[in-house]
Amino acid sequence: METKLVPGVGRLPYPAYRGTEPYIFISYAHDDKDIVFPEIKRFNEAGFHVWYDEGISPGNEWTDEIANALEKCAVFVVMITPVSALRKNVLNEVNFALDEDKPFLAIHLKETELKGGLKLRTGSTQAILKYTMTEEEYAYKYTEAFTRLGLVAESKSISETVKTDDTKEKSSGDEDLESMLDEYTELIRQPIADNRTKEKAAELEERLVKEFHILGGQGELDILKTAYERLDQLLEENPLTIMQLEWVRNRAKSDYAYVLSVKSDLPSKEESVRLFEELMRNNPAHKGYADNVRIIKTQIAGYYLKMAEKGDTKAASHAKELYEELTKENPDRDYQQFIDKASALKD
């Protein structure tokens, strides 16, 4: 699909959604297009429908179109930056969404001091501070938020995902990854690691980790699973290597677990939790793994709770157990209302 160019705005990530399925309304400042458009593309490729102002010039009648899109949206998302915080149109859209009681999420792309009406209206709403997070943590945060707010991502195979950015990174493919792993295996097994060998290994490790990240973004489960299992075996055979083998294995494993976590079926999410728990136990200093476990467990518990609301008492028991686990593992968070609800549905 060809993207179109709009004067003063640049290359659009995707046409705004026009269908009847639930969609996200994105509020942003046009001057922030370079950092907002990648987010719109990310949400779309994750399977969420997105509506956004495609850069209608100020001379055109756009108010009715935006109001109509706002009125029908399932979730309202405002992209907060120092620029958007000063835009009257952003405040107007925020006011409209809150007045209409729309499910609301503020994503802070840059550290921003909110003042006046925007601070007043968004102070008690859910917020994600992207600028404080890793890409992986951010992906979990917005996926959890959208899911909790009632959106369901459409499953997309890589062949169904529209590629619109000519500069987008692409995976080197299964065969090239296998070649890199073969080369890495040979380096690991060399009895003497001189400086040249270590430099070569470090460069290859960076390439492998980058490849895993790309494959994770493309949803390549089988390739990632083969890679991390092969690295698992290599680590078992070479536990004392001075290379960063464990780090490389963990990256392959976490990217695989991430792809599992965003799938809609329960077994995939449960396997993802198991893998992240393994990573968490073996890497206690990496706080992101514990956060991932919490987010995915919360999604699973929410799934069981919905089943319980339909009369499934076993699902109610599962939900109660999971929320109790989450309470023990996250004492700073309050799950009591969900425990009480699951208990009532169980009885």
C-alpha positions in Angstrom: 0.0 0.0 0.0 1.4 3.4 -0.9 1.4 6.1 1.8 0.4 9.6 0.8 2.2 12.8 1.4 0.4 15.8 3.0 2.0 19.2 2.7 3.5 20.3 6.0 3.1 16.9 7.6 5.2 14.4 5.7 4.8 10.7 5.1 1.8 9.2 6.9 2.3 5.9 8.7 -1.1 4.5 7.7 -4.4 6.0 6.6 -6.7 6.8 9.5 -9.1 4.0 10.3 -12.6 4.4 8.8 -14.3 1.1 9.7 -16.8 0.1 12.3 -14.5 -1.8 14.7 -13.4 -0.2 18.0 -10.5 2.2 17.4 -8.0 4.4 19.2 -8.2 8.2 18.7 -4.8 9.8 18.7 -4.5 13.4 19.9 -1.2 15.1 19.1 0.5 18.2 17.8 1.4 18.2 14.1 4.8 19.6 14.9 5.5 16.3 16.8 4.8 14.2 13.7 8.3 12.8 13.6 7.9 11.1 17.0 4.1 10.5 16.9 3.9 8.8 13.5 6.2 5.9 14.6 3.8 5.3 17.5 0.8 5.2 15.3 2.6 2.7 13.0 3.5 0.6 16.1 0.0 0.5 17.3 -1.4 -0.4 13.9 1.1 -3.2 13.3 0.3 -4.5 16.8 -3.2 -5.1 15.5 -5.0 -2.0 16.9 -7.2 0.3 14.7 -6.1 3.9 14.9 -7.7 7.2 13.9 -5.7 10.3 13.8 -5.8 13.7 12.1 -3.9 13.1 8.8 -2.7 16.7 8.6 -5.8 18.5 7.3 -4.6 22.1 6.5 -5.9 24.9 8.7 -8.0 26.3 5.9 -10.2 23.2 5.7 -13.3 22.4 7.7 -11.9 19.7 10.1 -13.8 20.3 13.3 -16.8 18.1 12.5 -14.6 15.3 11.3 -12.5 15.3 14.5 -15.6 15.6 16.7 -17.2 12.7 14.9 -14.1 10.5 15.3 -13.8 11.5 18.9 -17.5 10.6 19.6 -17.2 7.2 18.1 -13.7 6.1 19.4 -13.3 3.3 21.9 -10.1 4.7 23.5 -8.7 8.2 23.6 -4.9 8.6 23.6 -3.1 11.9 23.9 0.6 12.1 23.0 2.2 14.5 25.6 5.2 16.5 24.7 6.3 20.1 25.6 4.9 21.1 22.2 1.5 19.4 22.4 1.0 20.6 26.0 0.7 24.1 24.6 -1.6 23.4 21.7 -5.2 24.5 22.1 -6.5 21.8 19.8 -5.0 19.1 22.0 -6.6 20.6 25.1 -9.9 20.8 23.2 -9.7 17.2 22.3 -8.8 16.2 25.8 -11.7 18.1 27.2 -14.1 16.6 24.7 -12.9 13.0 25.5 -13.1 13.5 29.3 -16.5 15.2 29.0 -17.8 12.2 27.0 -16.2 9.9 29.6 -14.1 8.1 27.0 -11.5 5.5 28.2 -8.4 7.7 28.4 -4.7 7.2 28.2 -1.9 9.9 28.2 1.4 8.8 26.7 4.3 11.1 27.7 6.8 10.8 24.8 9.0 13.5 26.4 9.3 14.8 29.9 6.8 17.6 30.1 5.6 19.9 32.8 1.9 20.2 32.5 0.2 23.5 33.4 -3.2 25.0 33.4 -6.1 23.2 31.9 -4.2 20.2 30.6 -2.7 19.5 34.1 -6.1 19.9 35.7 -7.9 17.6 33.3 -5.3 14.9 32.9 -3.9 14.8 36.5 -6.0 11.8 37.6 -5.9 9.9 34.3 -3.8 6.9 33.4 -0.4 7.8 32.1 2.6 6.0 30.5 5.9 7.8 30.8 7.6 6.3 27.6 10.7 8.4 28.0 11.5 6.5 31.2 11.1 3.0 29.7 12.9 0.5 27.5 11.2 -0.3 24.2 10.2 -3.7 25.7 8.7 -2.2 28.8 6.8 0.4 26.8 5.3 -2.2 24.5 4.0 -4.1 27.5 2.7 -1.0 29.1 0.6 0.2 26.2 -0.6 -3.3 25.3 -1.7 -3.8 28.9 -3.4 -0.4 28.9 -5.3 -0.9 25.6 -6.4 -4.4 26.7 -7.6 -3.2 30.1 -9.5 -0.4 28.3 -11.4 -2.9 26.3 -9.5 -3.1 23.0 -8.6 -6.4 21.4 -5.7 -6.5 18.9 -6.3 -8.3 15.7 -3.8 -11.1 15.1 -1.6 -10.3 12.1 0.9 -12.6 10.4 4.0 -11.0 9.0 2.6 -11.4 5.5 -0.5 -9.4 6.5 1.4 -6.5 8.1 1.7 -3.6 5.7 5.2 -2.3 5.3 5.2 1.4 4.4 8.6 2.7 5.5 11.3 2.1 2.9 13.9 2.4 5.6 12.3 0.0 8.1 14.7 -2.7 9.3 14.1 -6.1 8.0 15.2 -9.5 9.3 18.1 -11.1 7.6 16.1 -14.3 7.5 16.3 -17.7 9.0 19.3 -18.8 7.0 21.4 -15.8 7.8 20.6 -16.0 11.5 21.6 -19.7 11.4 24.9 -18.6 9.8 25.5 -16.1 12.5 24.8 -18.6 15.2 27.2 -21.1 13.5 29.9 -18.4 13.5 29.2 -17.5 17.1 29.3 -21.2 18.1 32.8 -21.5 16.6 34.0 -18.4 18.5 32.6 -19.7 21.8 34.3 -23.0 21.3 37.8 -21.6 20.6 40.1 -22.5 23.5 41.9 -19.2 23.5 40.0 -15.9 23.3 42.5 -13.2 22.3 41.5 -9.5 21.9 40.7 -9.9 18.2 38.5 -12.9 18.9 36.7 -11.0 21.7 36.1 -8.0 19.5 34.7 -10.1 16.7 32.5 -11.9 19.2 31.2 -8.6 20.7 30.3 -7.3 17.2 28.5 -10.6 16.4 26.7 -10.5 19.7 25.3 -7.0 18.9 24.2 -8.2 15.5 22.5 -11.2 17.0 20.6 -9.2 19.6 19.5 -6.7 16.9 18.3 -9.6 14.8 16.3 -11.0 17.7 14.6 -7.7 18.2 13.7 -7.4 14.5 12.3 -11.0 14.5 10.4 -10.2 17.7 8.8 -7.2 16.0 7.8 -9.5 13.1 6.3 -12.1 15.3 8.7 -14.9 14.1 8.1 -17.3 17.0 9.6 -20.5 15.5 12.9 -18.8 14.5 13.3 -17.2 17.9 12.5 -20.4 19.7 15.1 -22.3 17.7 17.7 -19.6 18.4 17.2 -19.4 22.1 17.1 -23.2 22.5 20.3 -23.5 20.5 21.9 -20.8 22.7 20.6 -22.6 25.8 22.5 -25.7 24.7 25.6 -23.7 23.9 25.5 -22.1 27.4 25.1 -25.5 29.0 28.2 -26.8 27.1 30.2 -23.7 27.8 29.2 -22.3 31.3 32.5 -20.6 31.9 32.9 -18.7 28.6 34.1 -15.2 28.9 31.8 -14.2 26.0 28.4 -12.6 26.7 26.6 -15.8 25.8 24.1 -15.7 28.6 23.1 -12.1 27.7 22.6 -13.1 24.1 20.6 -16.1 25.1 18.4 -14.0 27.4 17.7 -11.5 24.6 16.5 -14.3 22.3 14.5 -15.8 25.1 12.9 -12.6 26.1 12.0 -11.6 22.5 10.4 -15.0 22.1 8.5 -14.6 25.3 7.4 -11.1 24.2 5.9 -12.4 21.0 4.0 -15.1 22.9 2.7 -12.5 25.4 1.0 -10.4 22.7 -0.9 -13.3 21.2 -4.5 -13.5 22.2 -4.7 -17.2 23.2 -4.3 -18.2 26.9 -1.6 -20.9 26.5 0.7 -18.5 24.7 0.4 -15.9 27.5 0.9 -18.6 30.2 4.0 -19.9 28.5 5.2 -16.3 28.2 4.8 -15.9 32.0 6.8 -19.1 32.6 9.7 -17.9 30.4 9.8 -14.4 32.0 9.7 -16.0 35.4 12.8 -18.1 34.5 14.5 -15.0 33.3 13.5 -13.1 36.4 14.9 -15.8 38.7 18.2 -16.0 36.9 18.6 -12.2 36.5 17.2 -10.6 39.7 18.8 -7.3 38.9 16.8 -7.0 35.7 13.6 -5.3 37.0 11.9 -5.4 33.6 11.3 -9.2 33.7 9.3 -8.9 37.0 7.2 -6.1 35.5 6.5 -8.2 32.4 5.4 -11.1 34.6 3.0 -8.8 36.5 1.5 -7.3 33.3 0.9 -10.7 31.6 -0.4 -12.3 34.8 -2.9 -9.4 35.1 -4.0 -10.0 31.6 -4.5 -13.7 32.3 -6.4 -13.0 35.5 -8.6 -10.5 33.7 -9.4 -13.2 31.0 -10.4 -15.6 33.8 -12.5 -13.0 35.4 -14.4 -12.3 32.2 -15.1 -16.0 31.9 -16.3 -16.1 35.5 -18.7 -13.3 34.7 -20.2 -15.6 32.1 -20.9 -18.3 34.8 -17.6 -20.3 34.8 -16.9 -20.9 38.5 -13.6 -22.7 37.8 -12.4 -19.6 36.0 -13.4 -17.5 39.0 -11.2 -19.7 41.2 -8.3 -19.3 38.7 -8.8 -15.5 38.7 -8.8 -15.4 42.5 -5.6 -17.4 42.8 -3.9 -15.2 40.2 -4.9 -12.0 41.8 -3.8 -13.3 45.2 -0.4 -14.2 43.7 -0.2 -10.7 42.2 -0.9 -9.2 45.6 2.0 -11.2 47.2 4.4 -10.4 44.4 3.4 -6.8 44.1 2.6 -5.5 47.7 2.6 -1.9 46.4 -0.5 -2.6 44.2 -4.1 -3.1 45.2 -5.9 -6.1 43.7 -8.5 -6.5 46.5 -11.5 -5.4 44.5 -10.7 -8.1 41.9 -10.2 -10.7 44.5 -13.5 -9.8 46.1 -15.2 -9.9 42.7 -13.7 -13.3 41.8 -14.7 -14.7 45.3 -18.3 -13.6 44.8 -18.4 -15.1 41.3 -16.8 -18.4 42.6 -19.5 -18.7 45.3 
